[in-house]
Amino acid sequence: MRDDGEDGRVTDGRTAPAHTAPAPPRPDRRRGAVAAALMLCMALAALDGTVVATAVPQIVGDLGGLSVFSWLFSGYLLAVTVTLPVYGRLSDTFGRKPVLVAGTLAFLAGSLLCAAAWNMAALIAFRIVQGLGGGALQGTVQTIAADLYPLKERPRIQAKLSSVWATSAVAGPAVGGLLAGYADWRWIFLVNLPVGGLALWLIARHLKEPARADRKKTPVRIDWPGALGVFATGALLLTALVQGGVAWPWLSAPSLGLLGGAALLAGLTVVVERRAAEPIIPGWVWRRRTIAAVNLALGALGLLMVAPVVFLPTYAQAVLGLGPIAAGFVLSAWTLSWPVSAAFSNRVYNRIGFRLTAVLGITGALALLLAFPFLPYPGEPWQPALLMLALGACLGLFQLPLMVGVQSTVPYEERGTTTASVLFCRQVGQSVGAAAFGAVANTVLAARLGAGTDLDTLARSLDTTGAATESVRRAVDAAVDRVYLGAAAAAALALLALLTVAPRRFPILKEATGDEK
């Protein structure tokens, strides 16, 4: 076990190292084509949720299954989350290219099957197939981006990938609405095929990975029991978090059974992983201070992101009286500032370091989240929009330095596992946030409007009537205020992780120049 910050590494790029890390294999000199392929792969994952969400009425009208349609999203989320650590380890073992190609093929196969679905059960099953590929897309794309660009240039590609998510958040609902309204909802899945096909062609033609000499000397041993344990544990835990309080009460037998089963499987998985020669989730992921701190901080980020993404559109409709499209634009304000802030964050962390830059970003986010409950009632749309614009700028300054920094502390053969662990923690944070904040909001609404009232019921009512009574407006305002206070608590947890767990300076590996470009 090494001691981060005391092993002769460069610290935040400003101190000469005692040794040089192995040169990360650069795919080749044609990075632009590979970067385009990565953006296309990321677009497949980013557009998926927003496009499908707008077509739910058409899908339910055609296939039925209103009572279970939420599993179109829950099933996909489960598959993506639980496969992230597995794909991360496989990419370190076999290389990035075969994992990304296999994941893209799985995603496209799932898309084709979704377009051919004959009922809601089949569509949910095929969405899970999509998610099995989506886990490879999200994790491996981020890892290849770190392989492709040296530390000084890495913010450029990360900002491009962030812009893909931002564009998808704005364009996705419009694309989904157009396809569902003027064509057929099945085209929502079929349009993935040409996009994914182009990405595969670019990857096959331009992404070249050198042979791994160390792998030629030793046989590859895959920890399949560990992979199964991680998958089963994650599936039970996330099912409990996603469905608890929705399909059944939190303290009911299904919730307690799933949570208990997840705890039992987690213990068994730890035992299996400790005995494995090459575990899916190695112990060093949590023993190294830098990686552990980033995992905790970005897990808290996933939690706090739920507040604006899930609750702000309902707030904009119920309290501000906006329509669905205008409410979406209030939320999209942060997608404009986030990638811009991320792109320029290197100018900050090159001066003051990764940790302090992230501390500044999350401190600003904490202040903005605490400010939300003080917005005037009912207020004007520009007020929360301006708050979201500033929040996006702060989170761009927080997330990207941590991602770039943690990827730069590990050699090539550990980067896939490290990246996947960070993304896994963020995904779990989002699931925990959706469950916890949903319970908070529904408790406030029930206290003010009577038992049996929850946010989902109000959201459907707003979609139907387009207006809310004064009592509903004030109840939603109070509920969302409490949720934002919870998000502020998550930001405080992220800040605490950075101040107490993260080393003052990230132990950056010096990259060998070699034949880089």
PENORPE-V645836 format. One record per backbone hydrogen bond with DSSP energy under -1.0 kcal/mol. CO is the residue of the C=O (numbers start at 0). NH is the residue of the N-H. E is the energy in kcal/mol with one decimal. If there is no record, write none. Layout:
CO,NH,E
CO,NH,E
This chain:
2,5,-2.3
7,17,-2.8
9,507,-2.3
10,13,-1.5
28,30,-1.7
29,33,-1.2
30,34,-3.2
31,35,-2.1
32,36,-1.9
33,37,-2.5
34,38,-2.2
35,39,-2.1
36,40,-2.5
37,41,-2.6
38,42,-2.2
39,43,-1.8
40,44,-1.5
41,45,-3.0
42,46,-2.7
46,50,-2.6
47,51,-2.1
48,52,-2.1
51,54,-1.2
52,55,-1.0
54,58,-2.5
55,59,-3.0
56,60,-2.3
57,61,-1.6
58,62,-3.1
59,63,-2.4
64,67,-1.2
67,70,-2.0
68,71,-2.3
69,72,-1.3
69,73,-2.4
70,74,-1.8
72,76,-2.6
73,77,-2.7
74,78,-2.1
75,79,-2.4
76,80,-2.5
77,81,-2.5
78,82,-1.1
82,86,-2.7
83,87,-2.3
84,88,-2.1
85,89,-2.4
86,90,-2.4
87,91,-1.3
88,92,-1.4
89,93,-3.3
90,94,-1.1
95,99,-2.8
96,100,-2.7
97,101,-2.4
98,102,-2.5
99,103,-2.5
100,104,-2.4
101,105,-2.3
102,106,-2.4
103,107,-2.5
104,108,-2.7
105,109,-2.6
106,110,-2.2
107,111,-2.5
108,112,-2.3
109,113,-2.5
110,114,-2.1
113,116,-1.4
118,122,-2.2
119,123,-2.6
120,124,-2.2
121,125,-2.4
122,126,-2.0
123,127,-1.7
124,128,-1.5
125,129,-2.1
126,130,-2.3
127,131,-1.9
128,132,-1.3
129,133,-2.4
130,134,-1.9
132,136,-1.9
133,137,-2.5
134,138,-1.8
135,139,-2.0
136,140,-1.7
137,141,-1.2
138,142,-1.7
139,143,-2.9
140,144,-2.1
141,145,-1.4
142,146,-2.0
143,147,-2.8
144,148,-1.5
149,152,-1.2
149,153,-1.2
152,155,-1.4
153,157,-2.2
154,158,-2.4
155,159,-1.7
156,160,-2.3
157,161,-2.3
158,162,-2.2
159,163,-1.4
160,164,-1.5
161,165,-2.3
162,166,-2.9
163,167,-2.3
164,168,-2.1
165,169,-1.4
166,170,-3.4
167,171,-2.6
170,174,-2.7
171,175,-2.9
172,176,-2.5
173,177,-2.4
174,178,-2.5
175,179,-2.5
176,180,-2.3
177,181,-2.7
178,182,-1.5
183,186,-1.9
184,187,-1.5
185,188,-1.1
185,189,-1.7
186,190,-2.1
188,191,-1.1
189,192,-1.5
190,194,-1.1
191,195,-3.0
192,196,-2.6
193,197,-2.2
194,198,-2.0
195,199,-2.6
196,200,-2.1
197,201,-2.3
198,202,-2.5
199,203,-2.9
200,204,-2.1
201,205,-2.6
202,206,-1.9
211,215,-1.0
221,223,-1.9
222,226,-2.3
223,227,-2.6
224,228,-2.4
225,229,-2.7
226,230,-2.5
227,231,-2.9
228,232,-2.6
229,233,-2.5
230,234,-2.3
231,235,-2.3
232,236,-2.5
233,237,-2.7
234,238,-2.0
235,239,-2.1
236,240,-2.1
237,241,-2.9
238,242,-2.4
239,243,-1.7
242,245,-2.1
242,246,-2.3
242,247,-1.2
247,244,-2.9
248,251,-1.4
251,255,-2.4
252,256,-2.7
253,257,-2.5
254,258,-2.6
255,259,-2.5
256,260,-2.6
257,261,-2.4
258,262,-2.2
259,263,-2.3
260,264,-2.7
261,265,-2.3
262,266,-2.0
263,267,-2.1
264,268,-2.7
265,269,-2.2
266,270,-1.8
267,271,-2.4
268,272,-3.0
269,273,-2.0
270,274,-1.1
271,275,-1.1
281,284,-1.4
282,285,-1.4
282,286,-1.5
283,287,-1.8
287,291,-2.6
288,292,-2.7
289,293,-2.2
290,294,-2.7
291,295,-2.3
292,296,-2.7
293,297,-2.8
294,298,-1.7
295,299,-2.0
296,300,-1.7
297,301,-2.2
298,302,-1.6
299,303,-2.6
300,304,-2.2
302,305,-1.0
303,306,-1.1
304,308,-1.9
305,309,-2.5
306,310,-1.5
307,311,-1.0
310,314,-2.1
311,315,-2.9
312,316,-1.8
313,317,-3.1
314,318,-2.3
314,319,-1.3
315,321,-2.3
322,326,-2.6
323,327,-1.8
324,328,-1.6
325,329,-1.5
326,330,-1.6
327,331,-2.2
330,333,-1.3
332,336,-1.1
333,337,-2.1
336,340,-2.7
337,341,-2.5
338,342,-2.3
339,343,-1.5
343,346,-1.1
344,347,-1.2
344,348,-2.6
345,349,-1.9
347,350,-1.2
347,351,-2.6
348,352,-1.5
352,356,-1.7
353,357,-2.4
354,358,-2.3
355,359,-2.4
356,360,-2.2
357,361,-2.7
358,362,-2.1
359,363,-2.1
360,364,-2.1
361,365,-2.4
362,366,-2.1
363,367,-2.1
364,368,-2.5
365,369,-2.1
366,370,-1.3
367,371,-1.0
370,373,-1.6
371,374,-2.1
379,382,-1.5
380,384,-1.7
381,385,-2.4
382,386,-1.9
383,387,-2.5
384,388,-2.1
385,389,-2.2
386,390,-2.3
387,391,-2.6
388,392,-1.6
389,393,-2.0
390,394,-2.6
391,395,-2.1
392,396,-1.4
394,398,-3.3
397,401,-1.1
398,402,-2.4
399,403,-3.0
400,404,-2.5
401,405,-2.6
402,406,-2.0
403,407,-1.3
405,408,-1.1
407,508,-2.7
410,413,-1.9
411,414,-1.0
413,417,-2.1
414,418,-2.7
415,419,-2.4
416,420,-2.1
417,421,-1.8
418,422,-2.4
419,423,-2.7
420,424,-2.1
421,425,-1.9
422,426,-2.4
423,427,-2.6
424,428,-2.4
425,429,-1.9
426,430,-1.9
427,431,-2.8
428,432,-2.7
429,433,-2.5
430,434,-2.0
431,435,-3.1
432,436,-2.8
433,437,-1.4
434,438,-1.9
435,439,-2.0
436,440,-2.8
437,441,-2.5
438,442,-1.9
439,443,-2.1
440,444,-2.5
441,445,-2.5
442,446,-2.0
443,447,-1.8
444,448,-3.0
445,449,-1.7
449,452,-1.3
453,457,-1.9
454,458,-2.7
455,459,-2.3
456,460,-2.1
457,461,-2.5
458,462,-2.0
459,463,-1.4
460,464,-3.2
461,465,-1.9
468,472,-2.5
469,473,-2.4
470,474,-1.9
471,475,-2.8
472,476,-2.3
473,477,-2.2
474,478,-2.5
475,479,-2.7
476,480,-2.0
477,481,-1.9
478,482,-2.0
479,483,-2.5
480,484,-1.8
481,485,-2.0
482,486,-2.3
483,487,-2.2
484,488,-1.8
485,489,-1.8
486,490,-2.2
487,491,-2.1
488,492,-1.9
489,493,-2.1
490,494,-2.4
491,495,-2.4
492,496,-2.3
493,497,-2.0
494,498,-2.2
495,499,-2.2
496,500,-2.2
496,501,-1.5
505,11,-1.7
505,507,-1.8
507,9,-2.3
509,20,-1.5
512,515,-1.8
